[in-house]
Amino acid sequence: MTKLIPIILLVFLSACASMNDALTPDADIVEDEFYGTKEVYQEPVSATSAFSEGWNLLGFRWNTGNPDIVYLLIAVNGAVNVEGLDFRIGNEFIQTETASTLTKYEDSHSRRQFKVSYEDFLKIANADEVLMRVEMIDKYNVSSFGKSKNAAVGSKFPKFLEQIKQLKGS
């Protein structure tokens, strides 16, 4: 019986991960009517793989008018000023630049945009484990995701990158 408990737990966790992926939005391609460019947009989804981590959402967008940049949309719970966003993959640190002037508060979340190079985004998307640090005025929190983790955002990278390849090829 004691050998059966870990198996049941593993099946339960796998089912939760599959359901989480099915219930979160996938990336979409939209056209910007003003500039005439196309954009791949992934709505923010959970970038947290454990209850003990900071509760963070991460979304991303890329457009044909600026193909060397990926914009990252970070969301945290509550009304706080989001000041910074950094990533760590193993011993490599990836710093982002702010892409919006202020933090936007909506739907009980505080959101802010940052940007990274497309090359750095590929490192983040393809890593087994990524630590994400979200800095606020007087504190920060850390969450993790990646191919070896269970956060919803990890399952969103392949479709997002496939849609970018599709647009680059057209």
N, C-alpha and C positions, 0 to 999 in steps of 0.2 A: 504494500500500500504506500509506503514512504517513497518508493521509486516512481509511483504513479503521479504524485503531487507535482513534481517539477515538470512532467510532461503536460499535465493539464494546464499548469500556469503558462507554459510556453505557447500552447495552442490558444489560450485566452488572449495573451499579449499579441500574438500574430493576428488574431481576428480583430482586435482593437485597432491595430495599425492599418489593416486593410480597410476597415470601416472609416477611419479617420481620413484616409486618402480619398475614398469614394465620396465623402461628404464635404470636402473642401474644393474650392473652385480651381479649375485648370487655367493655364495661360490661354489668352485669346489674342488674335491679330485684329487690330482696329486701324482705321484710316483717319489721319488728321485732315479734316476738311480745309483748314486754313493753310497749312504748309504743304499739303499734298504728299506727306510722308506716311509710311506705315509703321506701326508700333506693335511690339509684342509686349503684353502686359500680364503679369501674374499678381493677382490680388494677394495681400499679405495673409500668410497662414502661420501656424505655430512653428517656431524655430527653437523649441524647447523639448528636450528628450527625457527630462526627469522632473518629478515634482519638487525636488530640492533646488532646482535652478530658477533663475529669473524668468518671469513670464514675458516672453517677447514674441512678436509676430514679425515676419520678414516677407516683403514682396519685392518684385523687381520689374523694370521695364527697359526696353531697348528700342531705338528707332532708326530707321534707314537714313535719316538726316544727320545722325551723329553716331555712326556705327562703331566707333572705338571706345564708347562709354556705355556703362550699364548703370542705371539709376536704381538705388536701393531705397525702399520705403520701410522704415522701422516703426513699429507701433508697440507701445507699452501701456499697461493698465494704469488708469488714473490720470489726473491733471498734473503733469510735470513738464519741465523744459528738457527736451532731449538735446544734449550738447555735442555728443560724439558717438562714433560707431567704429569699432576696430575688430579685426579678425586675427586669429592665430591658428595656423596649420603647422603642427609640429613645432619647430623652432622658428618658423617664418611668421613675421607680423605683417599684416596688410592694413594700412591706414586709409581711411576714406576721406573725402572732402565733402563739406556740406554743399547741398544743391538747393536748399530752400532757406529763406531768410529766417523764418520763425517756425516754432513747433505749432502744429495745428491740433486742436482738441475737438474730437467728435466721437459720438457713440461710446463714451466712457474710456476712450483711448487717446493717448497723445501720440501724434505721428510727425515724423520729419523725414525729409529726403536727403540722401547722401549719394555720392557717385564714386565708382571705381573704374579702372580701365577694363576693357573687355578681357584682356589677358589675365588680370587678377581675378575677375569674376569666374573665369574658367577654372582657376586653381581652387576657388571656393566651391564651385559646383561639383568638381570631380574628387574632392578630398574624402578620405575615409572618416575623418573627424575634424570638425571645425569648432573652435571656441569663438563665440561672438560676445563682445563687451559693449554694452550700451551705457554711455555716460550721461548722467543727469547733473544738475547743478552741484549737489552736495553728496552724491552717491553714484554707484554704478552697479549693474548686475551682469551676470555672465550666464549664457545658455550655450548648449551644444547641439550640433546636428551633423549630418554627413552620411556617407554610404553605410557606415557601421552603426549608425544611431537610428532612433525610432521617431524622430521629429518629422512632422508632416512636410515641412519645406524640402526635405531631402528627396521626396518623390516628385517634386514639381520641376526640378532642374532639367531632366531629360526632355520633356515636351517643350519647355521654354527654349532650350538650345536647338532642338529640331526645327522649331518654327523660325528661329533666326537663320539657320542654314537654308531653309526654304526661301526666305526673303532675300538672302544674299545671292542665291542662285537665280532668282528671277530678274 
